[in-house]
Amino acid sequence: MREIFRTLVLLAAIGVSLGILPEICEADAPEFLVPKNAQWKYYAEKANPPKNWNTAAFDDTPWKTGKAGFGYGDCDDQTVLRNMQGRFTSVHIRRTFDLAKDDKVDALFLYLNFDDGFVAYLNGTRVATSFVNQHGTGALRVGSHEAGGYESFEIKDAARILKTGKNVLAIEGHNANVESSDFSLDPFLVDRKLDDEDVLISVDDYLADLDEFEKRLLDQSSYLTRRGFDFEPELEQLRERINKDTKLQHFASGLQKLVMKIGDCHAAVIFRKPDIERVFMPFRPADTEVGLVALRINATEPLVRECPYIESIDGLPTEKWMEAAAKYVPRGSPQFMRQRSLSWLGLVNVLRDDLHLPKSETVMIGLRSIDGKKRVQHRQRVTQQGFEVAKVRLKVTRKLDGNIGYIRIPAMENRLVEPIVGHIKEFRDTEGLIFDVRGNSGGTYAILRGIYGFFIPDHARPYVTNIAAYRLSSRFPSNHIAYRPTYRANWDGWNDVERDAIAKAAKGFKPEWIPPVGKFSQWHYMVLSRERSGRRGGRLWRVIGRGSPKDYFYYDKPIVVLCNAESFSATDGFLSAFADLPQVTLVGEPSGGGSGATRRFCLSNTQVLVALSSMASFRANGKTFDGNGIEVDVAIKPTLVTAAAAPATKRTLRMSAPMTLPTASSP
């Protein structure tokens, strides 16, 4: 009996090594007749190709060769069609494959990630199409379709169409119109329908993407060494965990947790999230001076009126949940991490995985009263409605009692410069101004530069508000942070007074972290002044109406700027500049803290998108924006208070701020 067993084992081993026992070792393995990311012949020209372009007999030797997918350079594009946008709407691709005489194929499945439409041919026979219709005149009508992942199309007559020897899969991809801002065509062909999208990504794909990620990180990340984070051991752990059961969600999640530890507050890892993430906490959290409040999803009142404050979720203290959420957030300032962690708190099942808690259709929320004397356990069903962090309701720009101007700045956008300048002129004779930048997540520096001249004396010297340097990478063009605008000290656009101000700032500049020598550009400077306001480079921006910089006047009355942890990026820069003005008082919470020039790259196989800052940015006092934020003069957090005109049981979020403005110091 032992001899028979040994013989069977030996035969099995020989069969596996020779590939003659596929029913044992590869029964479930699909046959990729045209694999993912394959090389294709392609024709991208305004004129149509010859009529027989989709047949096996066609000679495609003159055509270009490119790797799928094809497009304008988005995350899903390996071959960038630089001459297509604005000129023509269709691209033709073809790929040959061979079948042996004894190959038996009953059906084929074409997988495509596409934008906007396509028509596919097998040996010249039309076998699949989507979002493309042909009229009787022969004209094509193409619909609008976003590329959101691979979609499958069954080729039922494959056995009749295929032939022994050379076969060709040919696809024409179509854009809805010539002005379309995107195009994608990314196909592969397999002999059966795939049960799980993750089957499309192999172990080798994951490992190759980790190698690519490491190279990009070392070449492009500006803040890689700022916190002293040793990423290599964690990257090696990610490699060791890759196996045939690895899912895209877990791969991207591990990558994100690694990226977050760098401390780059503009960093992100983006991927197409699975359905599990469509399950959310059944409340809106609000961060107050007393603690986290659980509000109803569609109302401003608490889940339990007598006990509004969250103590636990599913039996674990709330802070444990916040710690789990913080792993998906960049290691920035404490206020930034807490604010961003609140957003991740909504992904209940993702955090349950990390906290080793069982999934459930309900969640148990432990709540307490403000004095802690009363506690309740409130069970509620999870929801697919979405998740939102509750915020203080902000008012529109207007004049307040006491002749005080209130100007709301919801975003740092160029289009808002002229309206805000108009409000400043309207409030010229007020007793004080309040600028409200709470919840303003940033944008451009146009507003700061457009209004700064109103708040400095007529003969004030130029002020250096930002000092930065960028990574020296072959992927980055030189001076690519000039858009801010930020320039080298030897830039020929500076005048003599500005050069003198830069020299003095450089002499006193002592950065709290020194970027690695040889890997960064020279220091670049952002200068604010009456003369520089309204300018981009050497040209005057029309941001203060039709006049000139002489339209500025000096507003020397007291100014309060309201801010919070959601004030971020360009808003950090705004606050940093205003904090140094003598008539300004910052009230609220310290800002989030972030200043970067975001650059993205896409990992080739998983199409995971990674965003990193290419710039290391500092305040003039040497502090990085990232990890610090801008300090406030008067610290106030939102408070859950009884609305004055509402029943005593109804509550709302309110942040009290001193309506008596501080006395301005002499400039």
C-alpha positions in Angstrom: 0.0 0.0 0.0 2.9 2.4 0.9 4.4 1.7 -2.6 1.2 2.5 -4.4 0.9 5.8 -2.4 4.6 6.7 -3.2 3.9 6.0 -6.9 0.8 8.3 -6.9 2.8 11.0 -5.2 5.6 10.7 -7.7 3.2 10.7 -10.7 1.5 13.8 -9.3 4.8 15.6 -8.8 5.8 14.7 -12.4 2.5 15.8 -13.7 2.6 19.2 -12.0 6.2 19.8 -13.1 5.3 19.0 -16.8 2.0 20.9 -16.7 -0.1 17.8 -17.6 -2.3 17.9 -14.5 -4.1 21.2 -14.8 -7.3 19.8 -13.3 -5.3 19.3 -10.1 -3.2 22.5 -9.7 -4.9 25.1 -12.0 -8.5 24.1 -12.3 -9.7 27.6 -11.1 -7.0 29.6 -12.9 -8.5 31.8 -15.7 -6.7 31.9 -19.0 -5.8 35.5 -20.0 -5.7 35.5 -23.8 -4.9 39.2 -23.6 -3.5 40.1 -20.2 -3.9 43.2 -18.2 -1.4 46.0 -19.0 -0.6 44.2 -22.3 1.3 45.8 -25.2 -1.1 46.8 -28.0 -0.7 48.3 -31.5 -2.6 51.6 -31.6 -3.7 54.2 -34.1 -4.4 57.7 -32.7 -4.9 60.1 -35.6 -7.6 62.4 -36.9 -8.2 60.3 -40.0 -9.9 56.9 -39.7 -7.7 53.7 -40.2 -8.3 51.4 -43.2 -11.6 49.5 -43.2 -9.9 46.1 -42.5 -8.0 47.4 -39.5 -9.9 45.0 -37.2 -9.0 41.8 -39.0 -6.2 39.3 -38.4 -4.9 39.9 -42.0 -4.3 43.6 -41.5 -0.7 44.6 -41.3 -0.3 46.9 -38.2 3.5 47.2 -38.5 3.4 51.0 -39.0 1.2 51.5 -35.9 2.7 52.6 -32.6 3.0 50.2 -29.7 1.7 51.2 -26.3 0.8 49.6 -23.0 -2.9 49.5 -21.8 -4.6 51.7 -20.7 -4.8 54.5 -23.1 -5.9 58.0 -22.2 -5.0 61.6 -21.3 -2.7 60.7 -18.4 -5.1 59.9 -15.5 -4.5 57.2 -13.0 -5.7 54.4 -15.3 -3.5 55.5 -18.3 -0.2 53.9 -19.1 0.0 55.2 -22.7 -0.7 59.0 -22.8 -2.4 60.2 -26.0 -1.0 63.7 -26.0 -2.2 64.6 -29.5 -5.8 63.5 -29.0 -7.5 66.1 -26.7 -9.1 68.9 -28.7 -8.3 67.3 -32.1 -10.2 64.0 -32.5 -12.5 61.6 -30.6 -11.5 58.0 -31.4 -8.5 55.7 -30.9 -8.1 52.2 -32.4 -6.1 49.5 -30.8 -5.5 45.8 -31.7 -3.8 42.8 -30.1 -3.1 39.4 -31.6 -3.1 36.1 -29.7 -2.7 32.4 -30.8 -4.9 29.4 -30.2 -3.6 25.8 -30.5 -5.7 23.2 -32.4 -6.8 21.5 -29.3 -7.7 24.7 -27.3 -11.4 24.6 -26.5 -13.0 28.0 -25.8 -16.7 28.1 -25.2 -17.1 31.7 -24.2 -14.8 34.7 -23.7 -15.2 37.7 -21.4 -13.9 41.1 -22.3 -13.1 43.4 -19.4 -12.9 47.1 -20.0 -12.3 50.2 -18.0 -13.5 52.9 -20.4 -14.5 56.6 -20.9 -16.8 57.3 -22.8 -17.7 54.4 -25.2 -16.2 51.5 -27.2 -16.9 49.0 -30.0 -14.9 45.7 -29.8 -14.2 43.2 -32.6 -13.0 39.6 -32.6 -11.4 38.7 -36.0 -13.4 41.5 -37.6 -16.8 40.5 -36.0 -18.4 43.0 -33.7 -18.7 41.3 -30.3 -19.3 44.0 -27.7 -20.2 47.7 -27.5 -21.2 50.2 -24.8 -22.3 53.8 -25.0 -21.9 53.8 -28.8 -24.8 53.7 -31.2 -24.7 53.8 -35.0 -27.4 55.6 -37.0 -28.5 54.4 -40.4 -26.3 57.0 -42.0 -23.3 55.4 -40.4 -22.7 58.2 -38.0 -21.9 57.3 -34.4 -23.5 58.7 -31.3 -21.4 58.4 -28.2 -22.9 58.7 -24.7 -21.1 59.9 -21.6 -19.6 57.2 -19.3 -17.0 57.6 -16.5 -14.2 55.1 -16.1 -14.9 53.6 -12.7 -13.3 50.2 -12.8 -13.4 47.1 -15.0 -16.8 46.1 -16.5 -17.3 42.6 -18.1 -18.8 41.8 -21.5 -19.5 38.2 -22.5 -18.6 37.1 -26.0 -21.1 34.2 -26.4 -20.2 33.3 -30.0 -16.5 33.1 -29.3 -16.2 29.4 -30.3 -17.7 30.2 -33.8 -15.5 33.3 -34.3 -12.2 32.0 -33.0 -9.8 30.0 -35.2 -6.7 27.9 -34.8 -3.6 30.0 -35.0 -3.6 33.8 -35.1 -6.6 35.8 -33.8 -7.0 39.5 -33.2 -9.0 41.5 -30.6 -9.6 45.0 -32.0 -11.2 47.9 -30.1 -12.2 51.4 -31.1 -12.5 53.7 -28.2 -14.6 56.8 -28.5 -14.9 60.1 -26.6 -18.3 61.9 -26.3 -16.8 65.0 -27.9 -13.5 66.6 -28.8 -13.6 69.0 -25.9 -13.9 66.2 -23.3 -11.4 66.5 -20.5 -10.8 62.8 -20.1 -10.5 59.5 -22.1 -9.8 56.0 -21.0 -9.5 52.6 -22.8 -8.1 49.7 -20.7 -9.0 46.2 -21.8 -8.1 42.6 -21.2 -9.6 39.2 -22.4 -10.1 36.1 -20.3 -11.8 32.7 -20.9 -14.3 32.9 -18.0 -16.0 35.5 -15.9 -13.9 36.5 -12.8 -15.7 36.1 -9.5 -13.7 38.7 -7.6 -12.2 41.9 -8.8 -9.2 41.3 -6.7 -8.3 38.3 -8.9 -7.3 40.9 -11.4 -4.3 41.9 -9.2 -1.7 39.2 -8.7 1.0 38.9 -6.0 3.6 40.1 -8.5 1.4 43.1 -9.3 1.2 44.1 -5.6 5.0 43.6 -5.1 5.8 45.6 -8.2 3.7 48.4 -7.0 5.4 48.4 -3.6 8.8 48.7 -5.4 7.4 51.6 -7.5 6.0 53.3 -4.4 9.4 53.1 -2.6 11.2 54.6 -5.5 8.7 57.4 -5.8 8.8 58.1 -2.1 12.6 58.4 -2.0 12.5 60.6 -5.0 9.5 62.9 -4.5 8.5 63.2 -0.8 9.5 66.5 0.7 8.7 65.6 4.3 10.0 62.1 4.4 12.7 62.8 7.0 10.9 65.6 8.9 9.7 63.4 11.8 12.5 60.9 11.6 10.1 58.1 10.5 11.9 55.0 9.3 9.5 53.8 6.7 11.6 50.8 5.4 10.8 48.3 8.1 7.1 49.0 7.7 7.4 48.7 3.9 9.1 45.4 4.3 6.2 44.2 6.6 3.8 45.2 3.8 5.8 43.1 1.4 5.8 40.1 3.7 2.0 40.2 4.1 1.4 40.0 0.4 -0.1 36.7 -0.7 -2.7 35.2 -3.1 -5.5 36.2 -0.7 -4.4 39.9 -0.5 -7.3 42.3 -1.2 -7.0 45.7 -2.7 -8.7 47.3 0.3 -6.1 45.9 2.7 -3.2 46.7 0.4 -4.3 50.3 0.1 -5.1 50.5 3.8 -1.6 49.4 4.7 -0.1 51.8 2.3 -2.1 54.7 3.6 -1.2 54.0 7.2 2.5 54.1 6.2 2.1 57.3 4.2 0.3 59.0 7.1 3.3 58.4 9.5 5.5 60.7 7.3 3.8 63.8 8.6 2.9 65.3 5.3 -0.5 66.9 5.8 -1.3 67.1 2.1 -0.5 63.4 1.7 -3.3 61.0 0.6 -3.8 57.4 -0.6 -6.9 57.1 -2.9 -8.4 54.0 -4.3 -11.8 52.7 -5.3 -13.4 51.8 -2.0 -15.4 48.6 -1.6 -19.0 48.4 -0.4 -18.0 47.7 3.2 -17.1 51.4 3.5 -20.7 52.4 2.6 -21.7 51.6 6.1 -21.5 54.5 8.5 -22.0 55.6 12.1 -25.6 56.6 12.7 -24.9 60.0 14.1 -23.0 63.3 13.4 -20.1 63.9 15.8 -19.3 67.5 17.0 -16.2 68.4 18.8 -16.9 70.8 21.7 -15.0 72.2 24.6 -16.5 69.5 26.9 -16.2 66.5 24.6 -17.6 64.8 21.5 -21.4 65.2 21.0 -23.5 62.8 19.1 -26.1 64.7 17.0 -28.9 63.2 14.9 -28.0 62.8 11.2 -30.7 65.2 10.0 -31.0 67.6 12.9 -28.9 69.7 15.3 -30.2 68.1 18.4 -28.4 65.2 20.3 -29.3 61.6 19.9 -30.3 61.6 23.6 -31.0 65.1 24.9 -30.2 64.5 28.5 -26.9 62.7 27.6 -25.3 64.3 24.5 -21.7 63.4 25.1 -20.1 60.2 23.6 -18.2 58.0 26.1 -18.0 54.7 24.2 -18.8 52.9 21.0 -19.5 49.1 21.0 -18.1 49.0 24.5 -14.8 50.6 23.8 -13.9 54.1 25.0 -14.4 56.8 22.3 -10.7 57.7 22.4 -9.8 54.1 21.3 -11.9 54.7 18.2 -10.3 58.0 17.6 -6.8 56.4 17.9 -7.9 53.8 15.3 -9.2 56.6 13.0 -6.0 58.6 13.5 -4.0 55.9 11.7 -5.7 57.0 8.5 -4.7 60.7 9.1 -1.4 62.4 8.5 0.7 62.9 11.6 0.2 66.6 11.9 -0.7 69.0 14.7 -2.9 67.6 17.5 -5.9 69.8 16.4 -5.5 68.7 12.7 -5.4 65.0 13.6 -8.4 65.2 15.9 -10.4 67.1 13.3 -9.5 64.6 10.5 -10.0 61.6 12.7 -13.6 62.6 13.3 -14.2 62.2 9.5 -12.8 58.6 9.6 -14.8 57.8 12.7 -17.8 57.4 10.4 -16.4 54.3 8.7 -17.6 52.0 11.4 -16.8 48.6 9.8 -13.3 49.7 8.7 -12.5 50.7 12.3 -14.2 47.6 13.7 -11.7 45.5 11.6 -8.8 47.5 13.1 -10.2 47.2 16.6 -10.9 43.5 16.2 -14.6 44.0 16.8 -17.4 42.0 15.2 -19.5 43.6 12.5 -23.1 44.2 13.2 -26.1 46.0 11.7 -26.3 48.1 14.9 -23.9 50.1 17.0 -24.0 50.6 20.8 -23.3 54.2 21.8 -22.4 55.0 25.4 -23.6 58.5 26.3 -23.3 60.7 29.4 -24.7 64.0 30.7 -22.6 67.1 30.9 -22.0 66.6 34.7 -21.3 62.9 34.2 -24.0 61.9 36.7 -26.3 60.2 34.1 -25.3 57.6 31.6 -27.2 55.6 28.9 -26.5 52.9 26.4 -28.2 53.8 23.1 -28.4 51.2 20.4 -29.0 52.4 16.8 -28.7 50.8 13.3 -25.8 51.7 11.1 -26.7 53.7 8.0 -25.8 54.0 4.4 -26.9 57.6 4.3 -23.4 59.0 4.5 -21.4 60.6 7.3 -20.8 64.2 8.1 -19.0 66.0 11.0 -21.2 68.6 12.5 -19.9 72.2 12.2 -20.7 75.6 13.7 -23.2 77.4 11.5 -21.6 80.4 9.9 -23.3 83.7 8.9 -23.1 85.7 5.7 -21.0 88.8 5.3 -22.8 91.8 6.9 -22.4 94.7 9.3 -22.9 93.8 12.9 -24.2 95.9 15.8 -21.7 98.3 17.1 -20.6 99.2 13.6 -18.4 96.1 13.2 -17.9 94.6 9.8 -18.1 90.7 9.5 -16.5 89.2 6.4 -16.9 85.5 5.8 -14.1 83.8 3.7 -15.4 80.3 2.9 -12.5 79.3 0.6 -9.2 80.8 -0.7 -10.3 81.1 -4.3 -9.3 83.7 -6.9 -13.0 84.4 -7.8 -13.6 85.7 -4.2 -10.9 88.4 -4.3 -12.9 91.2 -5.8 -16.0 90.6 -3.7 -13.9 90.6 -0.5 -12.1 93.7 -1.5 -15.4 95.3 -2.1 -16.6 94.4 1.4 -13.4 95.9 2.9 -14.1 99.1 1.1 -17.7 99.0 2.2 -16.6 98.6 5.8 -13.9 101.3 5.6 -15.6 103.4 8.3 -16.4 100.6 10.8 -15.0 100.4 14.3 -13.5 97.0 13.6 -13.5 94.0 11.3 -14.0 90.3 11.9 -12.7 87.9 9.2 -14.1 84.4 9.6 -12.0 81.6 8.0 -13.4 78.7 10.1 -13.9 75.7 7.9 -11.8 77.2 5.1 -9.6 74.4 3.8 -7.5 76.5 1.6 -6.9 77.1 -2.1 -4.7 79.9 -3.5 -2.9 82.9 -2.0 -4.8 85.3 -4.2 -7.1 86.6 -1.4 -4.1 87.2 1.0 -2.2 89.0 -1.6 -5.2 91.0 -2.8 -6.2 92.4 0.6 -2.9 92.5 2.5 -2.2 96.1 1.3 -5.3 97.4 3.2 -3.8 96.5 6.6 -0.3 97.9 6.4 0.8 101.6 6.6 1.5 103.5 3.4 5.3 103.2 3.7 5.5 99.7 5.3 8.5 97.6 4.2 8.0 94.3 2.4 7.2 91.3 4.6 8.6 87.8 4.0 5.7 85.5 5.1 6.8 82.1 3.7 10.2 80.4 3.0 10.1 77.1 1.1 12.2 74.7 -1.0 11.2 71.8 -3.3 12.5 68.3 -3.9 15.0 68.0 -6.7 13.4 65.3 -8.8 13.6 64.7 -12.5 9.8 64.4 -12.4 9.4 68.0 -11.2 10.0 71.0 -13.4 12.3 73.7 -12.0 10.5 76.5 -10.2 7.3 74.6 -10.1 6.2 76.4 -6.9 6.3 79.8 -8.6 2.5 79.6 -8.8 2.2 80.4 -5.1 4.0 82.8 -5.9 7.3 81.9 -4.3 10.7 82.6 -5.9 14.5 82.3 -5.3 16.3 85.2 -3.7 18.0 85.9 -7.0 14.8 86.1 -9.0 15.0 89.0 -11.4 11.4 90.1 -10.5 12.4 91.4 -7.1 13.1 95.1 -6.6 15.9 96.4 -4.4 13.7 96.9 -1.3 12.3 93.4 -1.6 15.8 91.9 -2.0 16.9 93.7 1.2 13.9 92.3 3.1 14.7 88.8 1.8 18.3 89.1 2.8 17.3 90.1 6.4 14.7 87.3 6.6 17.3 84.8 5.3 19.8 85.9 7.9 17.4 85.4 10.8 15.8 82.3 9.4 16.5 79.2 11.7 14.3 76.3 10.4 13.3 73.8 13.1 14.0 71.1 10.6 16.7 71.2 8.0 15.8 69.5 4.7 18.5 67.0 3.5 21.4 68.8 1.7 21.5 68.1 -2.0 18.0 66.9 -2.3 16.2 70.3 -2.3 16.3 73.5 -4.3 17.5 76.8 -2.9 15.2 78.6 -0.6 12.3 80.4 -2.2 10.5 83.4 -0.6 7.0 84.8 -0.7 6.8 88.5 -0.1 3.8 90.7 0.8 3.7 94.4 0.4 1.5 97.2 -0.8 3.4 97.2 -4.1 3.4 93.4 -4.4 -0.4 93.0 -3.6 -2.4 92.3 -6.7 0.6 91.1 -8.6 1.5 87.7 -10.0 5.1 87.7 -11.3 5.6 91.1 -12.9 2.1 91.6 -14.1 -0.8 93.4 -12.3 -3.7 91.2 -11.4 -7.1 92.9 -11.7 -8.1 91.9 -8.2 -8.9 95.3 -6.7 -11.3 96.5 -9.3 -10.2 98.7 -12.3 -7.8 100.8 -10.3 -4.2 100.4 -9.3 -2.4 99.6 -6.0 -3.0 103.2 -5.0 -6.6 102.3 -4.4 -5.5 100.7 -1.1 -6.1 102.6 2.2 -4.7 101.7 5.6 -7.3 100.1 7.9 -5.8 100.5 11.4 -8.9 99.6 13.5 -8.9 96.4 15.5 -9.3 93.1 13.6 -10.4 89.7 14.8 -9.8 86.6 12.7 -11.9 83.6 13.7 -10.3 80.2 12.9 -10.4 76.5 13.8 -8.7 73.2 13.0 -10.4 73.1 9.6 -8.6 76.3 8.6 -5.9 74.7 6.5 -3.3 75.0 3.7 -3.5 78.4 2.1 -5.6 79.5 5.0 -2.7 78.7 7.3 -0.7 81.1 5.2 -3.4 83.7 5.5 -3.4 83.4 9.3 0.4 83.4 9.5 0.6 86.7 7.7 -2.3 88.3 9.6 -1.0 87.0 13.0 2.0 89.3 12.6 -0.1 92.4 12.0 -0.3 94.5 15.2 -4.0 95.3 15.0 -5.0 91.6 14.5 -6.2 89.1 17.2 -6.7 85.4 16.3 -9.7 83.8 18.1 -10.9 80.2 18.1 -8.7 77.1 17.7 -5.2 76.8 16.2 -5.3 76.2 12.5 -4.8 72.7 11.1 -1.2 73.3 9.9 -0.3 72.4 6.3 1.6 73.9 3.5 2.6 71.9 0.4 2.7 71.6 -3.4 0.7 68.4 -3.9 2.0 66.1 -6.7 0.3 62.8 -7.4 1.4 59.5 -9.0 -0.5 56.3 -9.8 0.8 52.9 -9.0 0.8 51.0 -12.3 -1.0 47.7 -11.4 -3.4 48.5 -8.6 -4.2 52.0 -9.8 -3.8 53.3 -6.2 -3.3 57.0 -6.3 -0.7 58.5 -3.9 -0.4 62.2 -3.2 2.7 63.7 -1.6 3.9 67.3 -1.2 6.9 68.2 -3.3 7.7 71.3 -1.1 8.9 71.8 2.4 7.3 75.0 3.6 8.2 77.2 6.7 6.9 80.3 8.4 9.4 83.2 8.6 9.9 82.2 12.3 11.4 78.8 11.2 8.4 76.7 12.1 6.9 74.3 9.6 3.2 74.8 9.0 2.9 71.0 9.0 2.7 69.6 12.5 2.2 73.0 14.1 -0.6 75.2 12.7 -1.0 78.9 13.6 -1.5 79.7 17.3 -4.4 81.8 18.5 -4.4 84.7 20.9 -7.8 83.7 22.4 -8.6 80.0 22.5 -12.3 79.1 22.2 -13.9 75.8 21.1 -17.6 75.3 20.1 -20.0 74.8 23.0 -23.3 72.9 23.0 -25.7 75.5 24.3 -29.5 76.0 24.5 -30.7 78.1 21.7 -32.1 81.4 23.1 -35.3 81.4 21.0 -36.0 77.7 21.1 -37.5 75.3 23.6 -35.2 74.5 26.5 -34.8 70.9 25.2 -33.5 71.9 21.8 -29.7 72.4 21.6 -27.4 73.7 19.0 -23.7 74.3 18.4 -22.4 77.8 19.0 -19.0 79.3 19.4 -18.9 82.4 21.5 -16.4 85.1 20.5 -15.7 88.4 22.1 -17.9 91.0 20.4 -15.9 93.8 22.1 -12.9 93.9 19.8 -9.4 94.4 21.4 -7.7 97.7 21.1 -5.4 97.9 18.2 -1.7 98.4 19.1 0.1 101.2 17.4 1.6 100.0 14.1 
